[in-house]
């Protein structure tokens, strides 16, 4: 039997890049990993409507740059940048460094795997038939230009 390999780990260095880019000493490493996790969870919970696909964190000497890949960057920015300033203040409580936020729009959200999964999960929560939800997402992705798509749904449906 074959071994199960994490698909992200398999692609790092070839197709994808690391989700966090920083260097730390042994004493700081675990603190930074936990801080990255808290930042990602906070952003995903706060911006459910923004359809956040990926959060990249780059730590420089005195500041932290957070790149948020989202289908709707306007939800994160807010009117005249008010929400992004509020987000900086809230993330400042989680981190001791200065925070710089860069929301980036996903050009084609219909073929982004994370967003497709979130969409199917949202439809299942709204009691849509699971086969219909999966077929609808597959059709959207294929019409958006995906070369192929496989959706698996497990659990008690």
C-alpha positions in Angstrom: 0.0 0.0 0.0 1.2 3.5 -0.8 1.9 6.1 1.8 -0.3 9.2 2.1 1.5 12.4 1.4 0.4 15.9 2.2 -0.4 17.5 -1.2 0.9 20.9 -0.2 4.2 19.5 1.1 4.6 17.6 -2.2 4.2 20.8 -4.2 6.4 23.1 -2.1 9.4 24.2 -4.1 8.0 23.1 -7.4 4.6 24.7 -7.9 3.8 26.4 -4.6 5.8 28.4 -2.1 5.8 28.3 1.7 2.8 29.8 3.4 5.2 31.4 6.0 8.5 33.0 5.1 10.8 33.8 8.1 13.8 32.7 10.0 14.0 32.3 13.8 16.2 31.0 16.5 15.3 27.8 18.4 13.8 29.9 21.2 11.6 31.9 18.9 10.6 29.3 16.4 7.6 27.7 18.3 6.3 31.1 19.3 6.3 32.3 15.7 4.6 29.1 14.5 1.8 29.5 17.1 1.5 33.2 16.2 1.1 32.4 12.5 -1.6 29.9 13.3 -3.5 32.4 15.5 -3.2 35.1 12.8 -4.5 32.7 10.1 -7.4 31.4 12.2 -8.4 35.0 13.2 -8.4 36.2 9.6 -10.4 33.1 8.4 -13.0 33.5 11.1 -13.4 37.3 10.7 -13.7 37.3 6.9 -15.9 34.3 6.1 -17.8 36.5 3.6 -14.6 37.6 1.8 -13.8 34.0 0.7 -10.2 33.8 2.0 -8.3 31.1 0.1 -4.8 31.6 1.5 -2.9 33.7 4.0 0.8 34.2 3.5 3.0 35.6 6.3 6.4 37.2 5.8 8.4 38.3 8.8 11.1 40.9 8.3 13.3 42.4 11.0 10.8 44.6 12.6 7.5 44.1 10.8 5.2 41.3 9.7 3.7 41.4 6.1 0.4 39.5 5.7 -0.8 38.8 2.2 -4.5 37.7 2.1 -5.6 36.0 -1.1 -9.3 36.5 -1.4 -12.1 36.5 -3.9 -13.5 39.8 -2.6 -10.8 42.2 -1.3 -13.3 45.0 -0.9 -14.8 43.2 2.1 -11.3 43.2 3.8 -10.4 46.8 2.8 -13.8 48.3 3.7 -14.9 51.9 3.0 -11.9 54.1 2.5 -9.6 51.5 4.2 -11.4 51.7 7.5 -11.7 48.0 8.0 -8.1 47.3 7.1 -6.9 49.8 9.8 -9.2 48.1 12.3 -7.7 44.7 11.3 -4.2 46.0 11.8 -5.1 47.1 15.3 -6.7 43.8 16.1 -3.7 41.8 14.7 -1.4 44.1 16.6 -2.7 42.5 19.8 -1.6 39.1 18.5 1.8 40.2 17.4 4.4 42.4 18.9 5.7 43.6 15.5 4.3 46.3 13.1 1.8 44.7 10.8 1.4 45.4 7.1 -1.6 43.9 5.3 -1.8 43.3 1.5 -5.2 41.9 0.3 -4.8 40.3 -3.2 -7.7 39.5 -5.4 -7.9 35.9 -6.8 -8.4 36.3 -10.6 -10.6 33.2 -11.0 -12.2 32.1 -7.7 -14.2 29.4 -9.5 -11.1 27.2 -9.9 -9.5 27.8 -6.5 -9.7 24.5 -4.6 -10.1 26.1 -1.1 -13.0 28.3 -2.3 -14.8 25.4 -4.0 -14.6 23.4 -0.8 -15.9 26.3 1.3 -18.7 26.8 -1.2 -19.8 23.1 -1.0 -19.6 23.2 2.8 -21.7 26.3 2.9 -24.3 24.7 0.7 -24.4 21.6 2.8 -25.0 23.7 5.9 -27.9 25.3 4.1 -29.3 21.7 3.6 -28.8 21.5 -0.2 -28.5 18.0 -1.5 -24.8 17.0 -1.5 -24.8 15.6 -5.0 -26.4 18.7 -6.4 -23.9 21.0 -4.5 -20.9 19.0 -5.7 -22.2 18.8 -9.3 -22.9 22.5 -9.4 -19.4 23.3 -8.1 -17.9 21.0 -10.7 -19.8 22.5 -13.5 -18.8 26.0 -12.4 -15.1 25.0 -12.2 -15.1 23.3 -15.6 -16.9 26.2 -17.3 -14.3 28.6 -15.7 -11.5 26.8 -17.4 -10.3 24.0 -15.1 -8.8 21.1 -16.9 -10.3 18.6 -14.4 -11.8 18.5 -10.9 -12.5 15.8 -8.4 -14.7 16.5 -5.3 -15.0 14.0 -2.5 -17.5 14.4 0.2 -17.5 12.1 3.3 -19.3 11.8 6.5 -22.9 11.3 7.4 -24.9 13.2 4.7 
